[in-house]
Every structure is written in structure tokens, then in C-alpha cells.
Amino acid sequence: MDPERKVAAEEKMREWCVALPKVELHAHLNGSVRNSTLLELAKQLGDKGVIVFEDVKDVIMKNSRSPLECFKLFDLFHILTTDHDTVTRIAKEVVEDFAAENVVYLEIRTTPKNNAAKGMTKMSYINAVIKGLKAVEAVDVVLFDSNLRTNETLSCTPMIELDDDTKKKKIYVGLLLSIDRRETTSAALDTVNLAMEMKDQGVIGIDLSGNPVVGEWETYLPALQHAKELGIPITIHCGEVPNRKEIQAVLDFCPQRVGHVCCLNDEEWKQLKSITIPVEICLTSNVMTGGAPSLEMHHFADLFNAKHPLSLCTDDSGLFSTSLSNEYYLVAATFGLSKSELFQLAQDAVQFVFADGEVKKSLRRIFKVAEKRLMLPAEFAAPN
Ligand code: 6MZ
């Protein structure tokens, strides 16, 4: 194909990936902040003399990150973002950004933070996040509770059908509370109890995340066990580094989903596949942090060929300068998946959401309507 036609075909494929309705199951709030917002916040703190803006600016704009740099950067992000108003602002913007690229269901995860200097408790932090979700105006945010009730009818108008500008798009949003690996057993238990307390306000699950070389599985196990007993769905970052003992413990614990699974050995792969725990795949993140040697050698291919349940995710779209549409595009460009395979991949993710019943039914309807438009043979497709 001549270079110009190739560029045009790539552009069309990118547009198709944006139009595809998508389900995002692994996105960290503070990793998904827009660079422009981070720079603005850094400038404000620079002006107050809290940080040196010029130093921070280069760090924020850098594209490639080592794992160590990532977690250092999160410390910086947290300095920039941890007061109630800022948390509210970034929650609003993050949902707007996902909705703008046709994410129809979003599970956003975040670590509830205590910050006495700002009068912040774990609960007030999550309330500030919820306030942000409710402040979104560009789209209707349906925040459902863990009993899967919503205040409004769930008969969602499939966004792909909308051609009337006066009607708004809709995005379903659920919150997962993250336990940070730096936390103590008692702090982790606080987070699980908070998830239980806020289950009627949009909190639908628990995540274990944080720097994978920090902390011990035994520290979080009582909290994760408690969540399991309470019936709260759990997802765990697994195998970001080759920690044999912990990978085994996570697989034995059998959470509802796992994230990453970069560094599993043959035996662990076998076990993962035999228990078919759905995997949250984060291509760009894994390559940028060294969890996968390259896109071409990413374990996505092995899991996909084995028909293992999986879902494409961004992890930290701000930190890694990606988007969910871009992750779908990368899968097509790297592994040669067809549009119908991509569509199936996006639609299959509905099975793994922590919502159930009516929400899943609505999502299936959205995909059904989208299929008619997105899967037309090229010769019948309406010209752009
Ligand atoms: C493990 C990660 C992560 O919670 O402040 N986080 N944990 N592996 C990753 N892969 C690169 N990316 C993000 O969002 C930022 C926090 O999410 C976790 C880290 O604990 C990070 O501090 P919140 O909203």
C-alpha cells in the first residue's frame, strides 16, 4: 500500500476505535489526570513556593517512564491533587475524557486518602470524588450502587443512536476503592469497611495496587478476606514483578478479576487459565514500565489465542499518554485483529463488570445497536 493510503487507512481505523463503545475496568483516578491540569496545578503550587515548577514540568511532560519513576511521579501527583476541590475537579475531568471517547461503562479506582492538613478523611476524599462525578454536565453519569439500583431508570438510550444534539450521552460509573501496598492491615481494613459503608453511593468494589516491590501479601490478606466475606467484588494487581510467593497467593485467593499478570511462570499461567479469572490487560502501561518487553511480545496474544477472558484497559491514561481507543487500535495494529474481533473483545468485557442485572442488560443493548452501524461491510458504510 502506498504511504499516503496507509496513513489514511490508519486514521480511519483510529476513528473506528473511538466510535466503538468501550468498557473500562482498570483506570486509576490520579493516573488518568490530564497533563494540562497537572501543569496548571503544578504552576499554582510553584507560585506558592511549595514546589519548583520548572523541575516538575519536565517530569510531567516526559513520555517514557521506568517503574520507579512511575511511583515517584504518583507521589508528586498526590502533592498536586490532594485537596477536596482538586479531587472533585479531576474526577469530573477524568469521566468527561472517558465519555468523550465513547467509554460507556467506567470503573474508576482510587486510593482513599487521609490528609489531616487538608481536613481530609478517607470518606471525605471519596465524597469529593463522587461530587466530581455528579458535577459532569457534558454527559449523563449513571452512578449505580452495589445493590445495582439507580435512582433513575436504567433504560439507557444507546449513545451510538443519538443524532439529536439536544440528547446527552450516558456513561455508567462505579468506584473501586484501592488498598495501597504501603498501607497497614488496619488501614486496609478501614478501606474495606468504607467500601461497605458507601455501597449505596457508587462504591462497587475493592482493588489492591501500589508499588509492586513494596509490602507483603500477608499485610493485606485480612482486609481482602473481610471484603470477600462481605461479598464485595475484588480485583488485584498480580505479577507486575516476578514475586512467586505472592502470585501463587493471589491465584489461590481467586479474586473476581486480576490486573496485569506480566511475570507469571509456566505453572502460574496454567493455573490462571484453568481458573479462568478475567484479566485486565494494560498494554501501553506494561511496555512503558517494563512489565512486557514490547507490544509484539505482550502476553495479550497468548491469552487471546487461548480464549482467556480479558478486557483492554488504560491503567493510567494520563501518565502513559494513552486512551482506551488507542489501546484497541494498538491491538489491531500489533496483532492484526479484525474489526469484528475488536468489537467482540469490547463487548465481552461486559461479562466482567462488577455491576450486574440491569446495568449489564443496558450495556448489551448499547453494543447491539452499535454493532449494526460499526459492523456494516465497508462497501455499505455511510461516507464520512
Ligand atoms: C500498581 C498502580 C499502578 O489511587 O491515587 N497505581 N499500582 N501498578 C500500577 N501500574 C503502573 N498505576 C497506578 O491513583 C494512583 C495510585 O494508583 C496506583 C498507585 O498506588 C498510585 O499511587 P489514585 O487515584
Boltz pocket constraint, residues with backbone or C-beta under 6 A from the ligand:
constraints:
  - pocket:
      binder: B
      contacts: [[A, 28], [A, 29], [A, 30], [A, 31], [A, 70], [A, 74], [A, 75], [A, 109], [A, 110], [A, 111], [A, 112], [A, 178], [A, 180], [A, 181], [A, 209], [A, 210], [A, 211], [A, 212], [A, 237], [A, 240], [A, 285], [A, 289], [A, 315], [A, 316]]
      max_distance: 6.0
